Amino acid sequence: MRVVFAGTPEFARSALESIASAGTTEFEVVLVLTQPDRPAGRGMKLQASPVKQCALSHGWPVAQPRSLRLDGKYPDDAAAAREALLAAQADVMVVAAYGLILPQWVLDTPRLGCLNIHASLLPRWRGAAPIHRAIEAGDAQTGVTIMQMDAGLDTGDMLLEERLDIGDDSTARLHDRLADMGGRLIVDALRAARAGQLQPVKQPEEGVTYAHKIEKHEAKIDWTQPADVLVRRVRAFDPFPGASSAVGGEVVKIWAAHVQGGEAGAAPGTVLEASPEGIVVATGGARLVATELQRPGGKRLPAADFLRGFELKAGQVFEN
């Protein structure tokens, strides 16, 4: 099969590597689409996306249009991408966390259309941040859905699906598990597509939720919320944007926490205990124990190490 791949971050790179590992006798990657290089790091130098780095390591051609809309802000980019796609004569296009909206002309170009790797159990958590939102909501399970793309937002027919238990994973850990699953499933889907064995299933009309993009302002901890809600947010916002709260004149990030039973016993945000085992804080329900924290410009540290460099005592208050 002649495959075009469209993706940008690490999640997509895992899928592209899985396709490569299946071998050129099965799949020939004829074109890779990815976002333009972006400034990153302390020096803010332009850096290639993980997908571009993967493509270059395999010697595959890469296109980086700023848009695919022929009538949009960058029509020249879109026109060049169209020429590249037509020249590729692809059987199928695989899309994973690409970051650009695909117009109808893109969806119609490959012979078998476009297959999307989505990190949720559709129709739950359509949208940009399905991994974060599943953890934040307290879902017991999530998974990967391989979907036949249409013009809607993650509304296409489902082709394959696999579930897994979330457990106490952070977004960082769950991301890696789902990326591995997505890579394996897309290879299965491509093999089934080649054999004409895919069986599209319409998404249910009930149970639709949207995973809105994570915004930086969501990092601020509202200590009036219950401890279990805050612990889920701590996990959901690792690695970005990181749950944070100001205390002692500094903004501290909390990277790991658990719930301690019993009444809060003080106003939300009040430090009840600061020991090597953790920093106990009153919330709007029960107590939260922070076990991994970070000062501005510092490293993530276990509570014991954090307290050696940051004086924190019972009675101090985290700001709401």
FITORRO-169488 format. One line per field, with one value per residue (C-alpha): residue number from 0; x, y, z; residue in one letter. Coordinates in nm, 2 decimals, decimal comma, padded with zeros to 4 digits, m for minus. Last residue first. Layout:
BEGIN
k (NUM / ...) $
X (X / ...) $
Y (Y / ...) $
Z (Z / ...) $
r (A / ...) $
// end
This chain:
BEGIN
k (319 / 318 / 317 / 316 / 315 / 314 / 313 / 312 / 311 / 310 / 309 / 308 / 307 / 306 / 305 / 304 / 303 / 302 / 301 / 300 / 299 / 298 / 297 / 296 / 295 / 294 / 293 / 292 / 291 / 290 / 289 / 288 / 287 / 286 / 285 / 284 / 283 / 282 / 281 / 280 / 279 / 278 / 277 / 276 / 275 / 274 / 273 / 272 / 271 / 270 / 269 / 268 / 267 / 266 / 265 / 264 / 263 / 262 / 261 / 260 / 259 / 258 / 257 / 256 / 255 / 254 / 253 / 252 / 251 / 250 / 249 / 248 / 247 / 246 / 245 / 244 / 243 / 242 / 241 / 240 / 239 / 238 / 237 / 236 / 235 / 234 / 233 / 232 / 231 / 230 / 229 / 228 / 227 / 226 / 225 / 224 / 223 / 222 / 221 / 220 / 219 / 218 / 217 / 216 / 215 / 214 / 213 / 212 / 211 / 210 / 209 / 208 / 207 / 206 / 205 / 204 / 203 / 202 / 201 / 200 / 199 / 198 / 197 / 196 / 195 / 194 / 193 / 192 / 191 / 190 / 189 / 188 / 187 / 186 / 185 / 184 / 183 / 182 / 181 / 180 / 179 / 178 / 177 / 176 / 175 / 174 / 173 / 172 / 171 / 170 / 169 / 168 / 167 / 166 / 165 / 164 / 163 / 162 / 161 / 160 / 159 / 158 / 157 / 156 / 155 / 154 / 153 / 152 / 151 / 150 / 149 / 148 / 147 / 146 / 145 / 144 / 143 / 142 / 141 / 140 / 139 / 138 / 137 / 136 / 135 / 134 / 133 / 132 / 131 / 130 / 129 / 128 / 127 / 126 / 125 / 124 / 123 / 122 / 121 / 120 / 119 / 118 / 117 / 116 / 115 / 114 / 113 / 112 / 111 / 110 / 109 / 108 / 107 / 106 / 105 / 104 / 103 / 102 / 101 / 100 / 99 / 98 / 97 / 96 / 95 / 94 / 93 / 92 / 91 / 90 / 89 / 88 / 87 / 86 / 85 / 84 / 83 / 82 / 81 / 80 / 79 / 78 / 77 / 76 / 75 / 74 / 73 / 72 / 71 / 70 / 69 / 68 / 67 / 66 / 65 / 64 / 63 / 62 / 61 / 60 / 59 / 58 / 57 / 56 / 55 / 54 / 53 / 52 / 51 / 50 / 49 / 48 / 47 / 46 / 45 / 44 / 43 / 42 / 41 / 40 / 39 / 38 / 37 / 36 / 35 / 34 / 33 / 32 / 31 / 30 / 29 / 28 / 27 / 26 / 25 / 24 / 23 / 22 / 21 / 20 / 19 / 18 / 17 / 16 / 15 / 14 / 13 / 12 / 11 / 10 / 9 / 8 / 7 / 6 / 5 / 4 / 3 / 2 / 1 / 0) $
X (m00,69 / m00,37 / m00,19 / m00,20 / 00,06 / m00,07 / 00,16 / 00,50 / 00,68 / 01,04 / 01,16 / 01,50 / 01,50 / 01,12 / 01,15 / 01,39 / 01,13 / 00,84 / 00,99 / 01,14 / 01,06 / 01,34 / 01,39 / 01,33 / 01,01 / 00,98 / 00,86 / 00,66 / 00,61 / 00,42 / 00,13 / m00,12 / m00,48 / m00,73 / m01,10 / m01,35 / m01,32 / m00,94 / m00,70 / m00,34 / m00,10 / 00,25 / 00,42 / 00,61 / 00,91 / 00,67 / 00,47 / 00,13 / m00,20 / m00,12 / m00,43 / m00,56 / m00,92 / m00,99 / m00,93 / m01,03 / m01,02 / m01,23 / m01,10 / m00,93 / m00,61 / m00,63 / m00,32 / m00,07 / 00,19 / 00,31 / 00,24 / 00,38 / 00,47 / 00,42 / 00,63 / 00,56 / 00,53 / 00,25 / 00,12 / m00,06 / 00,01 / m00,12 / 00,12 / 00,05 / 00,13 / 00,32 / 00,12 / m00,21 / m00,44 / m00,26 / m00,28 / m00,64 / m00,73 / m00,58 / m00,78 / m01,11 / m01,03 / m00,94 / m01,28 / m01,28 / m01,23 / m00,85 / m00,89 / m00,55 / m00,43 / m00,32 / m00,65 / m00,51 / m00,26 / m00,53 / m00,59 / m00,79 / m01,15 / m01,22 / m01,58 / m01,84 / m02,09 / m02,26 / m02,56 / m02,56 / m02,36 / m02,08 / m02,16 / m01,96 / m01,73 / m01,64 / m01,28 / m01,21 / m01,11 / m00,78 / m00,58 / m00,81 / m00,76 / m00,38 / m00,41 / m00,64 / m00,40 / m00,11 / m00,33 / m00,40 / m00,04 / 00,06 / m00,24 / m00,17 / 00,18 / 00,06 / m00,21 / 00,05 / 00,27 / m00,01 / m00,13 / 00,21 / 00,23 / m00,14 / m00,09 / m00,19 / m00,38 / m00,57 / m00,66 / m00,79 / m00,75 / m00,98 / m00,94 / m01,13 / m01,13 / m01,32 / m01,54 / m01,73 / m01,65 / m01,74 / m01,40 / m01,48 / m01,68 / m01,56 / m01,52 / m01,24 / m01,27 / m01,18 / m00,93 / m01,04 / m00,79 / m00,86 / m01,02 / m01,13 / m01,22 / m01,31 / m01,24 / m01,33 / m00,97 / m00,83 / m01,06 / m01,00 / m00,62 / m00,62 / m00,89 / m00,73 / m00,81 / m01,15 / m01,39 / m01,39 / m01,66 / m01,79 / m01,56 / m01,34 / m01,04 / m00,70 / m00,79 / m00,59 / m00,75 / m00,78 / m00,81 / m00,97 / m00,93 / m00,82 / m00,65 / m00,77 / m01,12 / m01,03 / m00,78 / m01,04 / m01,29 / m01,06 / m00,84 / m00,81 / m00,45 / m00,30 / m00,17 / m00,26 / m00,26 / m00,37 / m00,31 / m00,37 / m00,46 / m00,40 / m00,16 / m00,10 / 00,20 / 00,17 / m00,18 / m00,06 / 00,24 / 00,03 / m00,22 / 00,05 / 00,18 / m00,18 / m00,22 / 00,10 / 00,02 / m00,33 / m00,20 / m00,47 / m00,75 / m00,92 / m00,71 / m00,73 / m00,45 / m00,27 / 00,08 / 00,21 / 00,50 / 00,58 / 00,82 / 00,97 / 01,08 / 01,45 / 01,39 / 01,56 / 01,40 / 01,05 / 01,13 / 01,26 / 00,95 / 00,72 / 00,90 / 00,85 / 01,15 / 01,29 / 01,35 / 01,56 / 01,39 / 01,73 / 01,56 / 01,38 / 01,14 / 01,08 / 00,85 / 00,92 / 00,61 / 00,35 / 00,37 / 00,28 / 00,48 / 00,48 / 00,53 / 00,54 / 00,54 / 00,35 / 00,36 / 00,69 / 00,83 / 00,82 / 00,58 / 00,84 / 00,78 / 00,41 / 00,50 / 00,74 / 00,47 / 00,24 / 00,49 / 00,57 / 00,20 / 00,20 / 00,54 / 00,39 / 00,32 / 00,10 / 00,00 / 00,11 / 00,06 / 00,07 / 00,11 / 00,00) $
Y (03,03 / 03,10 / 02,83 / 02,91 / 02,87 / 02,73 / 02,42 / 02,51 / 02,54 / 02,64 / 02,56 / 02,41 / 02,11 / 02,09 / 01,99 / 01,71 / 01,55 / 01,63 / 01,44 / 01,68 / 01,81 / 02,04 / 02,41 / 02,72 / 02,80 / 02,56 / 02,20 / 01,95 / 01,57 / 01,43 / 01,66 / 01,52 / 01,65 / 01,66 / 01,59 / 01,82 / 02,18 / 02,14 / 02,13 / 02,07 / 01,80 / 01,83 / 01,49 / 01,20 / 01,43 / 01,64 / 01,95 / 01,94 / 02,12 / 02,37 / 02,58 / 02,59 / 02,54 / 02,67 / 02,42 / 02,08 / 01,91 / 01,63 / 01,27 / 01,07 / 01,17 / 01,20 / 01,16 / 01,39 / 01,41 / 01,69 / 02,00 / 02,32 / 02,60 / 02,97 / 03,17 / 03,44 / 03,20 / 03,01 / 03,03 / 02,74 / 02,51 / 02,21 / 02,14 / 02,28 / 02,04 / 01,72 / 01,63 / 01,83 / 01,53 / 01,38 / 01,71 / 01,75 / 01,40 / 01,49 / 01,81 / 01,63 / 01,38 / 01,66 / 01,84 / 02,19 / 02,49 / 02,46 / 02,60 / 02,51 / 02,72 / 02,51 / 02,58 / 02,92 / 02,75 / 02,62 / 02,26 / 02,22 / 02,11 / 01,74 / 01,72 / 01,48 / 01,26 / 00,99 / 00,94 / 00,97 / 00,64 / 00,64 / 00,46 / 00,14 / 00,08 / m00,28 / m00,31 / m00,63 / m00,51 / m00,69 / m00,37 / m00,21 / m00,50 / m00,46 / m00,08 / m00,13 / m00,38 / m00,14 / 00,14 / m00,07 / m00,14 / 00,23 / 00,34 / 00,10 / 00,22 / 00,58 / 00,49 / 00,36 / 00,66 / 00,91 / 00,73 / 00,78 / 01,15 / 01,22 / 01,08 / 00,72 / 00,62 / 00,34 / 00,43 / 00,09 / 00,00 / m00,03 / m00,11 / 00,01 / m00,05 / 00,10 / 00,37 / 00,59 / 00,96 / 01,23 / 01,33 / 01,70 / 01,67 / 01,66 / 01,28 / 01,06 / 00,68 / 00,62 / 00,41 / 00,44 / 00,42 / 00,36 / 00,50 / 00,34 / 00,43 / 00,79 / 01,04 / 01,35 / 01,49 / 01,16 / 01,14 / 01,52 / 01,49 / 01,20 / 01,34 / 01,68 / 01,82 / 01,70 / 01,41 / 01,29 / 01,03 / 00,94 / 00,76 / 00,57 / 00,80 / 00,85 / 00,90 / 00,75 / 00,88 / 00,69 / 00,90 / 00,79 / 00,45 / 00,59 / 00,89 / 01,23 / 01,26 / 01,35 / 01,61 / 01,77 / 01,77 / 02,00 / 01,85 / 02,08 / 02,11 / 01,99 / 01,65 / 01,45 / 01,13 / 01,10 / 00,80 / 00,86 / 00,57 / 00,43 / 00,72 / 00,85 / 01,06 / 01,31 / 01,41 / 01,46 / 01,67 / 01,88 / 01,94 / 02,03 / 02,29 / 02,44 / 02,45 / 02,63 / 02,88 / 02,93 / 03,04 / 03,24 / 03,02 / 02,94 / 02,64 / 02,53 / 02,29 / 02,54 / 02,61 / 02,35 / 02,13 / 01,87 / 01,58 / 01,32 / 00,99 / 00,92 / 00,71 / 00,94 / 01,23 / 01,09 / 01,03 / 01,39 / 01,52 / 01,32 / 01,44 / 01,80 / 01,99 / 02,26 / 02,63 / 02,78 / 02,93 / 02,94 / 02,81 / 02,54 / 02,57 / 02,78 / 02,58 / 02,39 / 02,38 / 02,11 / 01,77 / 01,59 / 01,28 / 01,14 / 00,81 / 00,57 / 00,23 / m00,03 / m00,41 / m00,50 / m00,18 / m00,32 / m00,34 / m00,15 / 00,16 / 00,15 / 00,12 / 00,41 / 00,63 / 00,54 / 00,63 / 00,95 / 01,05 / 01,04 / 01,22 / 01,53 / 01,62 / 01,40 / 01,33 / 01,01 / 00,92 / 00,55 / 00,35 / 00,00) $
Z (04,57 / 04,74 / 04,93 / 05,30 / 05,57 / 05,90 / 05,90 / 05,77 / 05,44 / 05,40 / 05,05 / 04,99 / 05,23 / 05,19 / 04,82 / 04,90 / 05,15 / 04,92 / 04,62 / 04,37 / 04,02 / 03,92 / 03,97 / 03,76 / 03,96 / 04,25 / 04,19 / 04,38 / 04,43 / 04,73 / 04,77 / 05,01 / 04,96 / 05,24 / 05,26 / 05,08 / 04,99 / 05,04 / 05,33 / 05,24 / 05,36 / 05,23 / 05,19 / 05,35 / 05,43 / 05,64 / 05,60 / 05,78 / 05,78 / 05,50 / 05,44 / 05,09 / 05,18 / 05,53 / 05,81 / 05,94 / 05,60 / 05,73 / 05,70 / 05,44 / 05,26 / 04,89 / 04,67 / 04,50 / 04,23 / 04,01 / 04,22 / 04,08 / 04,32 / 04,24 / 04,48 / 04,75 / 05,04 / 04,86 / 04,50 / 04,33 / 04,04 / 03,85 / 03,55 / 03,20 / 03,07 / 03,18 / 03,39 / 03,37 / 03,40 / 03,70 / 03,90 / 03,77 / 03,91 / 04,24 / 04,25 / 04,19 / 04,46 / 04,71 / 04,67 / 04,52 / 04,74 / 04,68 / 04,33 / 04,17 / 03,88 / 03,59 / 03,40 / 03,31 / 03,07 / 02,84 / 02,75 / 02,43 / 02,46 / 02,49 / 02,36 / 02,48 / 02,28 / 02,49 / 02,26 / 01,88 / 01,86 / 01,60 / 01,28 / 01,23 / 00,94 / 00,86 / 00,74 / 00,55 / 00,20 / 00,22 / 00,20 / 00,45 / 00,69 / 00,67 / 00,71 / 01,02 / 01,18 / 01,13 / 01,27 / 01,57 / 01,67 / 01,64 / 01,83 / 02,12 / 02,15 / 02,15 / 02,40 / 02,65 / 02,60 / 02,65 / 02,96 / 03,12 / 03,04 / 03,11 / 03,46 / 03,53 / 03,84 / 03,68 / 03,32 / 03,22 / 02,85 / 02,55 / 02,18 / 01,88 / 01,51 / 01,22 / 01,37 / 01,12 / 01,12 / 01,37 / 01,50 / 01,42 / 01,10 / 00,73 / 00,74 / 00,86 / 00,88 / 01,24 / 01,44 / 01,80 / 02,08 / 02,45 / 02,77 / 03,09 / 03,45 / 03,36 / 03,64 / 03,44 / 03,46 / 03,34 / 03,04 / 02,98 / 02,96 / 02,72 / 02,49 / 02,44 / 02,09 / 02,01 / 02,05 / 02,41 / 02,41 / 02,07 / 02,05 / 02,29 / 02,31 / 02,17 / 01,80 / 01,52 / 01,19 / 00,86 / 00,55 / 00,22 / 00,05 / m00,29 / m00,13 / m00,26 / m00,12 / 00,24 / 00,11 / m00,12 / 00,17 / 00,37 / 00,65 / 00,95 / 01,07 / 01,40 / 01,28 / 01,59 / 01,39 / 01,03 / 00,80 / 00,43 / 00,20 / m00,15 / m00,22 / m00,57 / m00,43 / m00,72 / m00,62 / m00,26 / m00,37 / m00,60 / m00,32 / m00,08 / m00,33 / m00,36 / 00,01 / 00,07 / m00,21 / m00,07 / 00,28 / 00,44 / 00,31 / m00,02 / m00,10 / 00,26 / 00,35 / 00,58 / 00,70 / 00,47 / 00,59 / 00,32 / 00,38 / 00,15 / 00,32 / 00,39 / 00,69 / 00,94 / 00,76 / 00,83 / 01,20 / 01,25 / 01,07 / 01,29 / 01,61 / 01,49 / 01,36 / 01,58 / 01,52 / 01,79 / 02,10 / 02,28 / 02,60 / 02,41 / 02,11 / 01,80 / 01,56 / 01,24 / 01,02 / 01,10 / 00,94 / 00,62 / 00,52 / 00,17 / m00,01 / 00,29 / 00,13 / 00,33 / 00,32 / 00,15 / 00,29 / 00,64 / 00,94 / 01,13 / 00,92 / 01,00 / 01,37 / 01,34 / 01,19 / 01,48 / 01,74 / 01,56 / 01,59 / 01,97 / 01,97 / 01,79 / 01,43 / 01,21 / 00,85 / 00,68 / 00,31 / 00,24 / m00,08 / 00,00) $
r (N / E / F / V / Q / G / A / K / L / E / F / G / R / L / F / D / A / A / P / L / R / K / G / G / P / R / Q / L / E / T / A / V / L / R / A / G / G / T / A / V / V / I / G / E / P / S / A / E / L / V / T / G / P / A / A / G / A / E / G / G / Q / V / H / A / A / W / I / K / V / V / E / G / G / V / A / S / S / A / G / P / F / P / D / F / A / R / V / R / R / V / L / V / D / A / P / Q / T / W / D / I / K / A / E / H / K / E / I / K / H / A / Y / T / V / G / E / E / P / Q / K / V / P / Q / L / Q / G / A / R / A / A / R / L / A / D / V / I / L / R / G / G / M / D / A / L / R / D / H / L / R / A / T / S / D / D / G / I / D / L / R / E / E / L / L / M / D / G / T / D / L / G / A / D / M / Q / M / I / T / V / G / T / Q / A / D / G / A / E / I / A / R / H / I / P / A / A / G / R / W / R / P / L / L / S / A / H / I / N / L / C / G / L / R / P / T / D / L / V / W / Q / P / L / I / L / G / Y / A / A / V / V / M / V / D / A / Q / A / A / L / L / A / E / R / A / A / A / A / D / D / P / Y / K / G / D / L / R / L / S / R / P / Q / A / V / P / W / G / H / S / L / A / C / Q / K / V / P / S / A / Q / L / K / M / G / R / G / A / P / R / D / P / Q / T / L / V / L / V / V / E / F / E / T / T / G / A / S / A / I / S / E / L / A / S / R / A / F / E / P / T / G / A / F / V / V / R / M) $
// end
